Amino acid sequence: MLTLLHMLSSIALLVWGTHIVRTGIMRVYGSHLRRLLGQSIRYSPLAFGAGIGVTALVQSSNATALLTISFVAQGLMTLPTALAVMLGADVGTALMARVLTLDLSWLSPLLTLLGVCLFLSRKQSRAGQIGRVLIGLGLIILALQLIVSTATPITEAHGMQVLFSSLAGDTLLAVILGATFALLSYSSLAAVLLTATLAGAGLIGLPVALGVIIGANIGSGVLAWLNASLQSAPARRVALGSLLYKLAGLAVLPFFGPLVEWMGTLGYSAQTQVIGFHLAYNTLRCLALLPTVSLMARLCGYLLPERKAETGIAQPRFLDPAALDTPSLALANAARETLRIGDLVESMLARLQDVLRDERPEAGDEIRRMDDDVDALYSGVKLYLARMPREDLAEQEGRRWAETIELTINLEQAGDIIEHMLGKIQRIKTTQRRSFSPDGLAELNRLHALLSANLRLGLSVFLSSDPQSARQLLEQKRQFRKHERELAHAHVHRLHHRVMESIDTSATHLELIADMKRLNSLFCSPAYAAIEADAASPVGKREESGEDPLPSGASANGAAV
């Protein structure tokens, strides 16, 4: 019983090591790997090579599948190219399995020692994450050694010999066993390494081991399908095509008996034969299927047609869950979704001007609908950012996280203010049957134009973090305050001269000016974050001359003094 427990713990250590390596590589080089995949979208052979390279680094074809699926879901990669990447990922997994089964016992303690020192001393930095990768590689090698040492007494147990001998005559059962283990371990690489190690220890025969290898490949395809099952149809087509390609490998089963006999005559060890079969099987299968990616793409499109479900509420487009292990990518996705919210708020402002001018009666309904969209996207971004482990974020990433969540909150509040302004305008025009004076309407339109310009510049500052643009935005905020005071005084002047329309709409007019003032403060908030980030940078510190970079009349928290 204790020996079996040691075996299971060794397997768990192997799975955990592959997980640590995958997540560490994704956090450090995830953006570079995504860029590598993105640059290979034109040619299938190049995409095939990119799939090999990315998978060799992250040691997981499933991680490559998640990246590729996210590209297709966002419309950044065509389906044939994505399928070529997935074929390359299968070859990349086989190459890493060959490397990790070399005699690297001397390397395990060295990698673990270096990794722990780097991770504990510089946990939040890139060097700390590289240390995490080294720890994972050391654990993988150690786990393989432990599996070999614990497999020896298990091979001597009569019950285990009977169990595995029963698999020798049923290749299909061995395939199912391999697929099941790949699903449970979340890694076909772990399944292949374990199988090769057990075969080398004599616990399982060569026919069973080869069947488990084929099943592990299929299990990784099923795993990718399960991960994509809740995504859009284009994303599910990638997973379906990859799964069908892996199932196509079952074509080798009719030739399984002669193949095993021929391999037995080569004179290599069982472990070498298993790893060699895995590499040759994946390489030949993928090279043979690479010319068919266009046909497979059409087949997947036929099996999974696009079904448009109109819910009336906007859905997030860029919040890819697969990117959460890579903070830089996840933050970029959240920023793109935040810009969508900004575009919606800008459209709401444009419709509000139509309501002011009585140009489009249906503009009010559009504003209310877009406010629902803003609320939906805000909830999506908020929950997405909440799923990011902030303790793993570097200082700059933590600052960007805070900037993004603050802007989304401000934009959501802006949407609510615009909807309330709509209600005030409609109450004046429909319920009370009154209208603004020509001068009053011109003043509101003038403020509206300044407000729209500040919103666009604020979104640009959020995207670029340019300190010069941030200072320009703060200057425009000051000019807006100046215009707002002048227009409020002009309105009171009209009241003094008994302008009837101004008297009837006075309260609403002043409330709208106050609402626009609040909107302007919300839209200009990214400027403070950009200036503070510039002051905290080495360049900003060298350029400091001792005077406050903020304009007079503004405080560091974005509120007027």
N, C-alpha and C positions, 0 to 999 in steps of 0.2 A: 504493500500500500504506500509506504514511504517512497519507494522507487518511482511509482506512478506519479505521486505528487511532485517529485523532483522533475520528472519529464514534463508535466503540465506547466510547472513554473518556468521551465526553460523555454517552452514554446511561447508562453506569455511574454517572457523577456525578449524573445526574437520579434514578436509582433510589436512590442513597445519600442524596441530599437528602430525598426523601420518607420514607425510613426514619428519618432523624434527627429530622425533625419529628414523626413518629408516636410514636416512643419518648419524645421529650422531653415532648410533651403528656401522654402517658399517665403519666409519672412525676410530673408536677407536678399535673395535674388529673384523674388517673385515678379517684380516689375520688369526685370531684364528678360526673364523667361517668357513673359507675356509679349514683350516687344519682339523677341525672337520668333515666336509663333506668328505674331501679326505681320512680320516682314516676309513670311513664307507663303502668303496667300495666293500667289499667282501661279506657281508651278507645283504640280503634284510631287515630283521627285524631291524638290526643295522642302516641301511640307513633310514628306516622309523622313528626310534627314533631320528636320527640326524636331519631329516627334521622338526620334531616337535620342537626340542630344538632351532634350528636356527630361525625358523619362530616366535617362542614365544619371542625371543630377538629382532628381527628386526621389528616385528609387521607387516609383509607384506609377503604373500606367493609369490607375484611377485618378491620381492628382492631375495628370496630363489630360485625362478625359474631362475633368471638371473645368479646367481652363478652356479647353476647346469648345465645350458645350456653351460656356458663357460667351465666347466670341460669336458663335452662331446665333445664340439667342438675341444678341445685341446687333445683329446684322453686319458684323465686322469680318466675317469669314463665310465663304460659300460652303455648301454641304460637301461637294466632292473633295475640296481641300481639307476639310475637317476629317473626312474618312481616311485620307492619306496620312494625316497626322496620327490618327488612331492606329493605323497599321504600323507606322514607325514606332509608336509607343510600345507595341508588343515586342518588337525586336530590341528596344532599349531595355526592357525588363529582363530579357534573356541574357543580354550582355552583362548586366549588373549581377545576375545570378552566377555567371561564370567567374567574375572577379571576386565575389565574396566567398566562393568555395575554394579559393587558393589557400595555401598554408600560411595564414596570417596570424598565428597564435601569438607571436612576439609583438604584434602591433596593437593588440587589444589593450593591454595595460598602459601603453604609451598614449594611445588616443584618449583613453578615459582620463588619465592624469592631466593631459594638456587641456582637454575639454572642460573638466571641472574647474581648473585654475582660471581659464578664460571666462567661463560662465559666471562664477562667483565674484570675480573681480570687476567685470564690466558687463553686468547682466543686461542693462537696457541698451547697450550699444550693438553695433554690427559685429564687433569682435566677440561679444557675449553670445550672440546667436550662432556664430561659427563654432564657438565652443560647444554649444548645444548639439550641433551636427556631429562634431567629433565624439561626443559622449554617445550619441546614437550608433555610430559606426563601431565604437568599442563594445557596446552592448550586443550588437549583432554578432560580432566575431566570438564574444564570450558565450553567447547563447548557443551558437553552433557547437562549440567545444563541450558545453554542458550536455547538450542533446546526445552527442557521441558517447560521453562517459556514462550517462544514465541508460542509454539504449542497450548496453552490453548485458546487464542482468535481466532486462526484459526479454531479450532474445532467448534466454535460457528457460523462460517460463513456458511450460507445455501448453497452457491455455492460449497464450498469445500466438504461439506457432500455429495452433489449429485455426485461430481466427484469421490470421493473415494468409494462411494456405488456402482458406476457403475463398479468398478474393482472387487467387491466382487463376481460377477458371472462369471468372466473370469480369471481363474488361469493362463492360458498361457500368457495373457496380463501382469499380475503381474510379471511373470518370465522375460518377455522382459524388463519391467520397471526396475527390479533389475539388469539385465545384463547391461543395458544402464547406470545406475548410477555408477556401478562399473567401467565401462570404462571411464566415464567422470571424476570420482574422483581419478582414478588410484589406487584404493584401495578397495578390497572387504570388508576389515575390517571396513572402514568408512561407507560403505553401510549397513553393518549388524548393526553397532552401531546406525546409524540413524534410521533404520527400527524398532529396538527394542524400541528406545526412543519414536518414533511416536506412536507405538502400545501401549506403557505404558501410553501415554498422551490421548489415545482414538481417535486419528486422523484417524487411519486405523484399520480395523478389523483384527482378527487373520488369516483368510484364505488369505487375501491379503498379510499380513506380511510374512507368510510362503512361499508364491509364490515368493515374492521379495527376500527372503533369498536364495532360490534355484537358482534364476536368477543371484544373486550376485556372487555365486560360478562359474556359467558358464561364467559370464563376466570376472572374473579373469583369466579363461582359455583362453578366446579370447584375452585378453590383453597380456598374455605370448606368444601366437601365433603371434600376431602382432609384438612384440619385436624381435622375432626370425625369422621373415619372410625373412630378408635380409642375414641371416647367412647360414652356410653350412647345408647340408642335415642332418648330425647327430644331430646338434643343433635343427633343426626344428622338428625332430622326437620326441624329449623330449616334446616340446610344444604341438605337435599333440597328443601324448599319454595322456598328462595331460588333454587336452581339451576333448578327447574322454571319459576319466574317469569321468569328470564332467558332460558330457552329459548323461552318464549312470545313473546318479542320477535322471534323468527324469522318471525312472521306478517307482518312488514313486507316480507319478501323478494319476494313476488309483485308488490308495487307499487314495487319498487326503481327500475326504469327510468323510469317517469313521475315519480317523486319527484326523481331526479337531474336530469332535464330541467327540472323546475319550479324547482329550486334554482339551476340555472345561469342562469335569467332574472332572478334577484333583484339581481344586480350587486355582491354582496359579495365580499370576498377569499376565497380558498380556506380559509385558516385560520379565518376568522370563520364560514364555512359549516359547517366540520367541528365546531367547538365549539358552534355554535347547534343543529346536528342532535343532537349528544350530549345537550344540555340538554333539547331538546324531546322527543326520543325517550324518555329516561328519565322525564321528568315525566309525559308522556301515558300511557306504559305503566304506570307505578306508580299513577297516579290511577285508571286504568281497572281495575286489578287489586285495588286496596285493598278494595273491598266483598267480595271473594271469599276473604278470609283464613281465614274459618271453614271454607269448603268445602275449601280447600287443606290446612288442618290435619287434617281428617278423611281426606283422600286420603293424606297422609303417614303418618297413623296406621295406615291400612290397608296401605300399602306396607312400613312398618317397624314391625311389631308388637313389643310388649315381650317379650323372651325372658329369663326369669329363669334365671340359671346359678348354682346353689347350690354354692359351692366349700367352704363350711364355715369360711372365714377372712374376717374383716371386711376391707372395702376402703375406702380413703379416700373421703370424700364432698366435701370442700371444697377439696382441693388443686388448684386450677384453674391449669394451666400458662399460660393466657392472661394471668393477673394478675402474672406474674413481672416484666414490664416496669414495673409499678406497685408499688413496695415496700410502700406502706401497705396496699394491697389484699392483696398476697401474705402479709404478716405477719398481717393479720386472718384470712385463710383458715387459716394455720398455727395460729393461736390457737384457732380453732373446732375444728380437728381435735384439738388438744391437750386441749381440754375433753372431747371424746369419749373420749380415753384415760383422763382422770380419772373419767368416769362408769363406765367399765369396771372401773377399780381399785376404785371404791366398791362396785360390784356384787360383785366378788371378796371384798371384806371382809364384805359381808352373807352371802355363801354360806359363808365361813369360820366365821361365828357359828353357822350351821346345823350345820356339821360338829362344832363344839364341843358343841352341845346334842343331837346325834344326832337332829335333827328331819327331815333329808332325806338319805337315803343317796346320792342322785345328785348332791348338791351338789359333791362332790369332782371329778367329771367335768366339771361346769360350770366350776369354777375353772380347771382345766387348759385347757379350750377357750378361756375368756376370756383367759388368759395368752397363748395363741397370737395372739388378736386384738390384744392390747396390743402384742406384738412386731411384728405386721404394720403397725399404724398408726404405731408409733414409727419403723420403717424408712421409711415413706412421708413422715412429717414431716421426718425427718433429711435424706433425699435432696432433698426439696422446698426446704428452707432452704439446702442446699448449692448449689443451682442459682442462688440469688440472688447477684448481684455485690455483695459487701460494700463495695467501694470506692465504689459509687454511693449508699450509704446515708447519710442524715444522722445526726447524733449520737444523736438520740432513737430513730430507726429502728434504728441499730446496737445500742443498749441493749435495745430490744424483741426484736431477733433473738437476742441472748444469753440473755435471760430465757426465751424460748420453748424454745430448744434445751436449756437447763439443766433446765427443768421436765419436758420430755419424757424426758430421761435419768433424772431422779429417779423419774418415774412408771413407766418401764420396769423400773428396779431394784426399785421397790415391788411390781410384779407378780411378779417372781422371788422376792422374800422371802415374799410371801403363798403362793406355790406351795410353797416349802420348808417353811413353817409347816404347810401341809396335810399334807405328807409326815410330819412329826413327830407330828402329832395322830393320823393314821391308823396309824402304826406302834405308838403306845401302845395304841390302841383295838382294832386288829384282830390285829396280830402278837403283842403281849405280853398282850392281853386284860386291860388295866387301864383304869381311869377316874379322872378327877380328883375330888378331894374336893369336896363342895358349896361349901365356903368358897373353895377354889381356883378352881372354875368361876365363882363369882360375881365374884371378883377379875378374872379374865380378861375376863369380859363387861363389867365396869366400865371397864377400860382400852380395850376394843374400842369402847365407846360414845364415849369421849373421842377416840379415834383417828378415828372416822368424822366427828365434828363438826369436828375440825381439818382433815381433808381437804376438807370442803365449804367451810370458811372460806378455806383456802389457795387453792382454785380461784377463789373470789370475789375474793381479793386479786390474783391473777394477772390476772383479767379487768379489774378496775377500777383497780388500782394506787393504791387509797385508803390513805394513810398511817395514818389512824386505825384502819382495820380491820387493817392490818399490825401496829400496836402491840398490838391486841387479840389477834391470833394469837400474837405472841411471848409475851404474858402467859399465854395458854392453854398454850403449849409449856412454860413454866416450871411451871405447875400440873401438867401431865402428868408432868414429871420428879419433882415432889414426890410425886404419887400412886404413881408407879412404885417409888420408894424405899420408901414406906410398905408397899406390897403385898409387896415382896421381903422386908422385915423380918417381916411377918405370916406369910409362908410359912415362914421359918426358925423362927418361934415355934411353928408347928404341928409342925415336925420335932422341936422340943425336947419337945413333949408326946406324941410317938410316934403321931401320926395316920397310920394305915397307908396310906391312899390318897395322902397327901402324900409319904410316904417312897417309894412305888412310882413316882410321877410327878415327883419333885423335879427331876431334871435337865431334863426336857422343860418343866416349868412355868417354870423360870428362863430357859430358852432362849427360850420364847415371849414372856416379858416383855422380854427383851433385843431380840428381833425387833421388837416393838411400839415400843420406844424408837427403833430405827433408822427404822422407818416414820414415826414422828412427826417426826423431824428432816427427812426427805425432804418430808413434806407441808407443813411450815412454812417451807421455803426461799423461797417467793415473798415473804415478809414483808421479808426483808433487801433484796431488789432494789427493792421499793416505797419503803422508807425511804431508801435511798441515792439513788433518783431524786428523791424529795421534797427531800432535803438539797441536791441539785445544782441544783434549779430556783431561779429568782429569788425566788419566794415563800418557798421553804424557807430560803434564805440569809437573807432578812429576818427570818424567825421564829426563827432560831437564837439561843439564849440562852447558848450556850457549854457546855451539858451534853450528854452522850452520849444520843441518842434511843433507843439500844438498852437494854433492861432489863439489870440486873446479871446476870452469869452467862452472857452471850452474847457471841460475837465477831462481827465483820463478815462473816465468810465463812459464817455459818450454823451453825457447830459450837459445841457447848457448851464452856465453859471449865471 
